[in-house]
Structures are given as C-alpha cells and as structure tokens.
Amino acid sequence: MAYLKQIRCRNCGAPKITRPKTAYVYCDYCAVYTDYDFQIAISQPESHPGDQYEALLVSLHPRIEASKLANDRDRFVDCQRELFRCHMASCPTSYSPRIGDTSYQSSLLDYLATSQMVSAFHEGAQQQETELGRAARVLRWQAGQIRSDTFWRMFDAYFAQTEIVIRECAILGAFDRHPDQITPQMAVPACLSVFVQGWLPHLAPLDADKLLNKTDLQGQYTHFPDPITTKRHCGNCGQHLQVVEGAHCVLCESCGSKILVDAAEMSCQQCGAHISRVSGATLHSCPYCDSESRLLM
C-alpha cells in the first residue's frame, strides 16, 4: 500500500498545486512556508554535499568538540553557521529558493545553528539523541519492511527530542528571527512531516496508519493501493517489464521500444525464452539468443 501526500497551506488552507523546485514548499496563493518535501531534498543530483563540505566538517571537528567541552555556545554556533553556509552552497535544493537573499540566508543560518546548539548542549535533548542512536542501531527489517517492535522506540526518541529542541529554541527567541515566520506550533508538525516522509514507505500498513495518527498527519495522506501488475519481457532488449492490469501497449524504458502486451507472450523456438512483441515489427530477433527463428504463441 502506497500513500499520496496532499499539502494544504497552514495559513489560508489552499491546496498545493504546483511542484516546488526545492524542498521548501510555499503556498501557491499566499506564499507562506507550508511544508518540507523530503523526496526533493534527497533526489536531486546535488543532494550530497560533496568533498568541500566533508573537508570543512573534518577541519571544524576539533573546534566543535572543544566548544562542547568548554561549554562555549557562541563558538559552537559560529562553527554551525559555517557548516550550514557551505551545505547551502552545495545543496541548494534542500533549502528555500530565497537563500540567494543575504538577509534571508543570514536569518536562516541563525535559526539552524541555534537548533543545533540546543541539540548539542541541552541535557534532555542529548539524552534523546543518545536514545535515538541506540534505537536506530537495533532497527530490524522483515520482508522489506521495518519490524514494528524495533521502530517505535526510535519514533518516541525523535518525537521527544524534537519537542525539547523546539521548546528551547522558542525560549531563546530563535523563532522570532526565523525568516519564514515559522512558529513553534508550525515547527513541530513540520519536523514530524519530514520524519513521516522518510519512514512511511518502509512500514507495514498497520504501523503506517499508526504513525499518521500519532503525528496527526493522517489528513495529509491518501491510501494509494499497489497496482496489479504482470511481469513481461521486452521483445527488443529482453528487460523485465511490470505491466499494469488492462494495458495494451507499454514503453520499455530500457531501450525505448513500444511493446504490445494485450496478448500472451511468445516463445522463441531456439532458446524457449518468453517475450512480448515489439509494436510495428514484422520480424522478431530473440533478445536472448539472437535467433531470428519464428516465434510461436
């Protein structure tokens, strides 16, 4: 069972119609920041920060650890600003299209660095971070899905840490400086939305529904039944094709051929392989043995 996410503006209630170009989703009607599209953030070619970021991370590591030991929060924040600035340059689609505005970028850097500082220095947040790491290490998979008995410990730790960080950021006034005017009340569901987008596809249906209910996001998702498909074989290149029920002709995305699938597959007289006819072809060469022998139904 797949899920289709539907986004509505937290300000005016309008549905999101157009496809955002970056992970930051803004309302099509009032331009208010509405959600974060996790799939865009991880699917773009520049989603990996690259060597420059990794080198900066290594070079800043001693300063970051020293700032923790000295309880020097200002120094830690400066390091985080530097890291996030480099990450923004390397992975622009993970951020707002507005990061080209220096004032916007500076305010966002302040907010992101502050949230990292809270995660690193607040005792409760650190405890949940440790618990989150432990829970992640004991995750277990079964039949391509995460086992229920290993998932919820991780969710509970993430949820608890998120609440702590957002509460402390609010106390520190970080939301007052957020360039998208995000409030703590908006930040909690936004963080949970990112978590749900990342983990929902890997959960069994009962756990998926439970996650949506616990995060109060069930209204944003619609069940999308898995399509009924049949395995066929391209008559040109031999690649497997997943053909939906009722299809007559499909495009093989491996070689670009149009394949007729409204009749049973044929068998090669030479090697016995089963293949589907290429649309418009009068002669067929078996893609598995190159035989041009007559193909039988």
SVG drawing of the C-alpha trace seen along z (x, -y; Angstrom):
<svg xmlns="http://www.w3.org/2000/svg" viewBox="-8 -41 49 65">
<polyline fill="none" stroke="black" stroke-width="0.4" points="0.0,0.0 1.4,-3.3 0.5,-6.8 -0.2,-10.0 0.7,-13.2 -1.6,-16.2 -0.3,-19.5 -2.5,-22.4 -1.4,-25.8 -1.2,-26.3 -2.3,-29.9 -5.1,-30.0 -5.9,-26.3 -5.4,-26.3 -4.0,-23.1 -0.5,-23.0 -1.0,-22.7 2.4,-23.3 5.5,-21.2 8.1,-23.0 11.6,-23.3 13.3,-23.0 12.4,-21.1 10.9,-24.2 7.2,-24.2 5.4,-27.6 1.7,-28.2 0.6,-28.9 -1.9,-31.5 -0.3,-33.4 3.4,-32.5 3.5,-31.2 6.0,-28.4 3.9,-25.3 6.0,-22.1 9.3,-20.4 9.5,-18.0 11.9,-15.3 11.9,-13.5 13.1,-16.6 15.8,-17.1 17.3,-13.6 16.5,-13.1 18.4,-16.0 21.9,-15.4 23.3,-18.0 21.7,-16.3 25.1,-15.1 27.2,-17.9 30.5,-16.7 34.2,-16.9 34.3,-20.6 31.7,-20.1 33.3,-16.9 36.7,-18.6 35.1,-21.5 33.4,-19.1 36.7,-17.4 38.6,-20.7 35.9,-22.1 35.5,-18.9 38.2,-19.8 36.8,-23.3 33.3,-21.9 34.4,-19.3 36.4,-21.9 33.4,-24.3 31.4,-21.5 34.0,-20.7 34.3,-24.5 30.6,-25.0 31.3,-27.7 27.9,-28.0 28.8,-31.1 31.9,-29.3 29.8,-26.2 27.1,-28.4 29.8,-30.0 31.0,-26.6 27.5,-25.5 26.8,-28.7 30.0,-27.9 28.9,-24.4 25.3,-25.3 26.6,-28.0 28.7,-25.5 25.9,-23.0 23.5,-25.6 26.0,-26.3 26.5,-22.6 22.8,-21.5 20.6,-24.5 17.6,-22.3 17.5,-21.3 16.7,-24.9 14.4,-27.7 14.7,-29.4 15.1,-32.6 18.6,-31.7 20.1,-33.9 18.9,-36.9 21.7,-37.5 19.4,-38.8 17.2,-35.7 20.2,-33.4 21.7,-35.0 18.5,-34.7 18.0,-31.1 21.6,-30.3 21.0,-31.8 17.9,-29.6 19.6,-26.4 22.8,-27.0 20.7,-27.7 18.7,-24.5 21.9,-22.5 23.3,-24.2 20.3,-23.2 20.6,-19.6 24.3,-19.6 24.1,-21.4 20.7,-20.7 20.9,-17.7 17.4,-16.4 18.0,-16.8 21.3,-15.0 19.7,-12.1 17.1,-11.7 19.9,-11.9 21.7,-9.1 18.5,-7.1 17.7,-7.8 21.1,-6.4 20.6,-3.3 17.2,-2.8 18.5,-3.2 21.2,-0.6 18.7,2.1 16.2,1.5 15.4,4.8 13.8,5.5 11.5,8.2 10.2,8.8 11.4,5.4 9.6,3.6 10.8,2.4 9.7,4.6 7.1,2.9 8.8,3.9 12.0,2.1 10.5,-1.1 8.5,-2.8 11.4,-3.2 13.1,-5.3 10.0,-7.4 9.5,-8.1 13.1,-9.3 12.8,-11.5 9.5,-13.0 10.8,-13.7 14.0,-15.3 12.0,-17.4 9.7,-18.8 12.7,-19.7 14.6,-21.4 11.7,-23.4 10.7,-24.5 14.2,-25.6 14.5,-27.5 11.3,-29.3 12.7,-30.3 15.9,-31.6 13.8,-33.7 15.1,-31.7 11.6,-31.7 11.3,-35.5 14.2,-35.6 13.1,-32.9 12.9,-34.4 9.8,-32.4 7.9,-33.4 7.7,-29.9 6.2,-29.5 6.8,-26.6 3.3,-25.4 4.2,-25.1 7.7,-23.7 6.5,-20.5 4.3,-19.2 6.9,-20.3 9.6,-18.2 7.2,-15.3 6.3,-15.6 9.9,-15.1 10.2,-12.0 7.0,-10.6 8.0,-11.2 11.3,-9.3 9.9,-6.3 6.3,-5.8 7.3,-3.8 9.2,-1.3 6.4,-0.5 3.7,2.2 0.2,0.8 -0.8,1.0 2.3,-0.8 2.0,-3.3 -1.6,-4.2 -0.5,-4.3 2.4,-6.7 0.0,-9.1 -2.4,-9.0 0.3,-9.7 1.7,-12.6 -1.8,-13.9 -0.9,-13.9 -3.5,-11.4 -5.4,-14.1 -2.5,-14.8 -2.2,-11.2 -4.4,-9.2 -4.1,-5.4 -3.0,-4.5 -3.4,-0.8 -0.5,1.1 -1.3,1.6 -1.9,5.1 1.0,5.9 2.2,8.8 5.8,9.4 6.5,9.3 9.7,9.3 10.7,6.7 10.9,8.3 13.7,5.9 16.1,5.9 14.8,8.6 14.4,6.4 11.6,7.3 8.5,5.1 5.9,4.6 2.7,4.2 -0.4,2.8 -3.7,4.6 -5.6,3.7 -2.6,2.3 -2.4,2.8 0.9,1.2 3.8,0.1 7.1,-1.7 10.2,0.2 12.2,-2.4 15.4,-0.4 15.5,-0.6 12.6,-2.9 10.6,-0.3 6.9,-0.1 5.8,3.3 2.4,4.9 1.1,6.6 -2.6,7.3 -1.8,10.9 0.1,13.8 3.9,13.8 5.6,15.7 8.2,18.5 11.5,18.5 11.9,21.7 15.6,21.6 16.0,21.0 12.5,21.1 12.5,17.6 9.2,15.8 9.0,12.3 6.3,9.8 6.1,8.4 7.6,5.0 4.9,2.8 5.1,2.4 7.7,5.1 7.2,7.7 10.3,9.8 11.5,10.6 15.0,11.4 15.2,13.1 17.0,10.7 18.4,13.6 19.9,15.8 19.8,13.5 17.9,16.2 15.6,14.9 13.5,18.1 9.8,17.9 8.2,17.0 5.2,19.1 2.3,18.1"/>
</svg>
